[in-house]
Amino acid sequence: MTTPEQLLNDLIEDVVEASKTPAKKRGINVKPTVAQLASAIYEHGINKEQLGKLLDLICTPSYLDQASLNALLNNLYPATSIQSDHILKLVGCLGQGELKPSYSIQAGLLRWLVMVYHVIQEPVILSHAYAVLFNLLETAAIRPQLCHVLAVITRRKHVRPFRIQALLQFSRTSDPPLIGLLRIFKDYYPEIIVAEAVRGKASAFKHPDLAWRERLNDIQREHAQRTAIDSLQPRHGFSVNRDNFRRGAAPRPSGVPGVHTSHAKETSVTLEEVNSADKFVQKMDKIELPNQLAAVLADPLLQKLLVLRKDETTSRRVTLWIGAALADFLEGNSDTKSFVDMMDVLVEYVTRAKETPPIVLNFLVKLFATWNGIDAQSSILSIMSFATLVDFSDLELLLVPLENCLPATAEAQLSLLGLYRDLLRHWTALLKSLEVVPEGRPLKSVRGLQVRANALALNLVHAFPSQRVHAGVLEFYEQAAATTTDPALEPFLRIAHPPAELVYSLFFASSLVNVSRLSGVLARYKTAFEAAMVRDRSAYTNKDLRQFNGFLMDLCNCLWRGRAFNATDRNALACTASPAVVSRYQRYVDSLNDDLHLHWLFGFSFSPALCLRSISYVRRLEDEADAEALSAGRRGLSTRHAGPVTQSSLQRLAAARGLQLSWAEYRVHVLQGLDGEGFVGIGALMRNVMKGLQGTPVSSQASLTGAR
C-alpha cells in the first residue's frame, strides 16, 4: 500500500520531469497530475526534501505553465519548520534576469514567505538578507509584497539614514505599501522628520490569508503529534511572540496587545531585538519596556523580563489593565469564547509569574455569583492555585462560592481537591523561598486548607468509590505530608490528619498501590508528630494523638500482626467497627472455611491486594533454593508451598523437607519484595511503628534475586 509520503514523492517526480519538456512534446497532460499533487499537499503537507524540490521547480524557469506553478505555490504547506537554505533559495530568485521566475511568481513567493514566517527554523536568516531585500524595492512589480516582508522582519538595527532617504524618495509616488513601511521605520525612531511622507494612505500589512495559515497550523500540529516533535514555535522561548499564534492553541484574544517598542534610544535595546538566551542575559539591563505592558499576558519573553526586573510601577500598570479587561466580562460585554481565551491567557501569565494578582482573585469572587461552574473551569482553578498565603478567613471568601458553583460530579470535585493540592504546593515553595519564615505569616491557613480538604476527600470517597478517586485523594495527602513534614517548615506548621473513615475506606479498597501510598503518608505523619512532641508536648491534643495512633495500630494489626479488628490492644480502634459488626464478620468467615480466621484476612498472605505478591516471593525463594542445591550437587526441595502462607504452614513445610523459612523471615522478605517493586509505603510504615523492624534495611531491586 502506497503511503502519503511515497505518493507525494512520485507526484513531485512526475511534475519535475514534465517541467523539463515543452508542453507540445509531452506525451501526457500534466495538469491533472499537478492538481492531484496540490490536493495531496493540502491534505498531508510536505517534508523538507519535498519542499526543496518544489522550490527548485518554482524558482527556476521551466516549461511548466503559469497556472500549474501558481497551483503548486498556493498549496505549498510545509509540515515541518523551514530550513535556512530554502529561504536563501527563495531570496536568490527575486529580481530581474533571464534565469529568474516571472514577477507574478516572485510576488507569490513573497506572499508565501509572509504566511510561513512563524515556522521558519531560523528567522534571523531574513535579517541577514535584509540589504538584498531592501534593494529590490526598485522593482515595482513585487514592491507591495516585498514591503510586507520587510515590515515583518524590520528591527531597529535595520533602520538607517540612507534607507530612510531611499524610502522618502520612493514614497513620492504615494504608494501605500511604501508609506506603511516608512511608518514602521518612524516607530523605531520617532525623532526622525519625514514631513508629509507618512500622511498618505498606508498599507495595514494584514495577513494575506488567515484560512491558509490555519490549515498550515493544522498540518504542522498533526505532523508534530505523529513525530513527537513540536515544531510550531521556537523551543528556547527567548524571542518575542510576533505572531498571534500560540503553541497548540487559538490566537491571542484581540484585546491583548502585542509587544511593540517605539520609544527607544540609541543606547537601549528593544525586546523585539532579542532572539536568544545569551542576548537576553547580556542586554537585560538595557532592554526598553514596550509601549503596552499588558502584552506580558501573552508574551513569554516579556514575562521573563518582568519577573527578573521586578518593579512596583510596572506591576501596577499590568494589574490596572487586567482589572479593566476583566471588568468587561462582569458587565456582560464579552462572549463566552472571549472569556475562555482571556482565562487561558491569565493562566499562562500567573504560571510564569508564580503569583495571582489580588485584582484577579477579587474578580473571581464577583464572577462566582453568576458563573456556571463549567466555562474555563480548568483555567480558573489553575489561576487560583497561585493565590498567595493569606488568612484562611479571607481565602474562604473565594473557596466557598467556588465550591457552590462547581458541579457535583467526580471530575469537578476531584479538580477542586487538585486545587487544594496545588495551593499547598505553591505555599510550600513560597515559604521555602524565604530565608526566615516570619511569625506574622498566616501559617494557620495551611492547616485550615487541610481541614477543608478532609471533608471534601471524605465526601468524594463515599460518593464516588473508585480507584481514580482514591488516587486523586492520595495525591492531596502526599502533598500535605510533604508540606507539613518538610524540615524547614515542620516547626511552624500543624498537621490535620485525615478522618478515620477516610483512612479505613482507602485501606480496605484492596488496591496495593493505594495501600502503599496511604501507608507512606501515615509514616511521614508519624515522624512529624514525634518531632513536634519533642519540641512541645502541648503541640497536639491527646484526642489527636489517640486517633492517629489508632490508625497506626489498626493498620499494623491488619498487615503485620494478624489481629485485624482487635480492640483490646493499646490505642487500637478496631477500624471503628463495633463488637457486634466484628462478630458478624467472624461468623461469615467461619461459614466459608473452618481454617480461616477474620483476624488474618488483611495480612500479607490473605489480603486481596497482597496475597499474590506474597506467595510469588516465597516461590522465588524456593526456585533459588533449588538452583543452589542443583549447583552444589544436592537434592532439591521435596515439596513446595501451595499457599496461602501461615505460621503453621511454614512449620509443616520445613518438616516436609521444603523451604526452611520462619514466619518472621517470611514477612521481612515480603516487605523487601514490595520495596524492590516500588511499593515502599508499607515497609516505611512497618519499620516506623514496629519496634522489632526498626533498623531493618530497605531492600533494593537486588533483594528480589534471593539475598536472604
Phi, psi and omega in degrees: 000131182285129178278160177304322180293319177295319178299315179298317180299317180295316181294318179298318180298318180296316181292319179297316179296319180295329182291345182273353184239135177303150186303321184289339182264355179285145178279341183228163175275122185278345186298317176299324178294319178297317180297319178294321179295315180299320179294319180293322178294318179300327183281318190241341187078174182232151179275184186295318181294317179295321177298319179299318180295318181289323176295322175301318181294317184283324185277348183246133178303138181209185180270006179284137184289161184299321182296320179293319178298318178296322179298318178292317182296322180288347179238030182273079183261104177286134180275346180231181177294153185266129183282160183296324182294331176292320179294317179296324177298319180293313181298323182292340182269001183275152176107195184265151177148155182293329183267012178263151174291170180295160181297327179294322176292319178299318178297320178295322178295319178294320176298318178297323180298321177296320185286336182253009185304321185286354177245013174288131185298317179229087182301340181297342180298326177289328176295322178295329181266014186301316182299318179297313181295318181297320181293341179281357179298341177294339180277100187297330185294332181245011186298316181302313180291324180293320177299323179294316178299315180296324178297325180286322189261353183294131173233172187299328181292340180277343184279107182232153183306318183293330178285322176300317180297319179296318179295322178298322179290317179296321188287357177295342179276003181056042178279115183307317179300320180293320179295320177298318179293322179295324178295324177295319176301317182292329177299324180284329178227083183300337185282349180289147183258118181240010173053232185273000190297328185262009183269354179280185179287129184242150175290142180273350180054053176283162179297133185298325186202096183294325179295322178298314181294323179297320177294321177300315180298321178297315180297315180295320181294316179297319178295320179297322179292324180289323185258001181058030177234121179272104183251017184281331184220157174301141185278335187286335178072018181246048171212151183294142177284085187285342183248156180281004181273125177252153184307114175063017185227178178285167177300158178302139177306141187300334182285343182271119183287159174271174179279122176210125182245117180251330183265070180253156178251166180297328184270352182262174179233136177270155181296331181294338181278346182280130179222011179204162179295321180298314181293324179298316181292317183293324188254008189304319182289339183261355185291128178276136179290146181289171183301312184243111182290346177297344176299343179300336182296332185233011181236110183299324182292317177295325177299316178299317182297315183289331176291320182279334178244070182295135180209132184297318181295317179298314179299322181293321179298316179296316181297318180296321179294317179300316180300318180294320180293319181289331179299328179298324181290322179294329180275359178077026182267005182227154180273176184296320182297317179297321178297314180297317179299317180295321178295322177298318179295318179296325177299313180300320182293308184290332178295321179279324180283342181060030179198135175264120181301142179305327181295329177288319178295321177297322176298317181295322177302316179289323181297322185296345178291335183233354185291143181274359177079003184241309183301126177055032184301311182298318180294318181296318179294323178294321178298317182292336184292349178253020175295141182285166181283112181231174175304140186295331177297323176290321180294326180295334176298336178265319187286320183298309178295329176297313180299325179289334182279324189291143178296154180273050178253160180299319182297313182293319181289326174294322177297322177296316177295326175297325175298315179298320178297314181293325176298315177299318180296318180295315180296324178299312179297321181296314182290323181288341178284346180275138178295320177226130178283112183290147181294333183285350180298139180285067185291340179296341179295331179297314178289322179300321179292322178296319179298317180294321179291329178303314180295318180296315181297319180296317178297320180298311183296324180282323184278327184227068183290104179206160180297325180295316179294316179300319180296319178295322178295317181292330175301319178297313185290331174295320177291319178299319178293320179297322181290309187283345178253006177297129184305326182284334185253341186308319181295342187255347188247152177247142181275139169241091186293157182294156178296153181301316181301323181290316181301312183288327177297318179290320184292318185273008179282354172065036172248118182300318180301312183288325176297318179295317180295317178299316180298320178297320178297314181295325178296320179291320178299320181299317178299319181292319177300315181297317179295321180294320181289332175292321180287318185207113183296340181262014183298325180228152180284160177299327179296315178301314184292319180297317181294317181293316177298331176296318176304310185299313182296318181296317180292321177293322177298320180289310189278319194249317192265351181065038182228045181302142178064022178279135182245001184269338179292154178299132179075348183295140182248003182056031181056031179064014178273137179285159178305323180295319180292317179298318179297320179294319176301315183296319179297321179295316180296319179298327181289341181275316186198130181293336183276351181270154175221137183306321186296339183271341200292350181242018175272188185300323189278333187244341182299133178303332181279337191239341191298319183296315180292322181300312181289330179294326178293322177297316181293329176292320176296322178294319178299319181292322178296319177296316180296320180295318179294320180296317180293334180267000179078020179257167177284141181281193181294140179279334182211160180235157182284130180274342181080159351285160186276131171227172181297317181289326180293327177292324177293317178294323179297315180296321180293333181268022180061037172264202182296133177272101185215123178278164179299318179294318179296320179302311182294323177295320178297323177297315178300316180294322177295318178296318177302316182295332179268003177097359178270069191275348185295319182296314178298321179298318180291315182297317181290335180280329187259314185279117184299325181293341181260349183296127184096351177293129184293146176280133184283149169260182179299333181295337182295337181286347182269006168119005177295118187252000000 
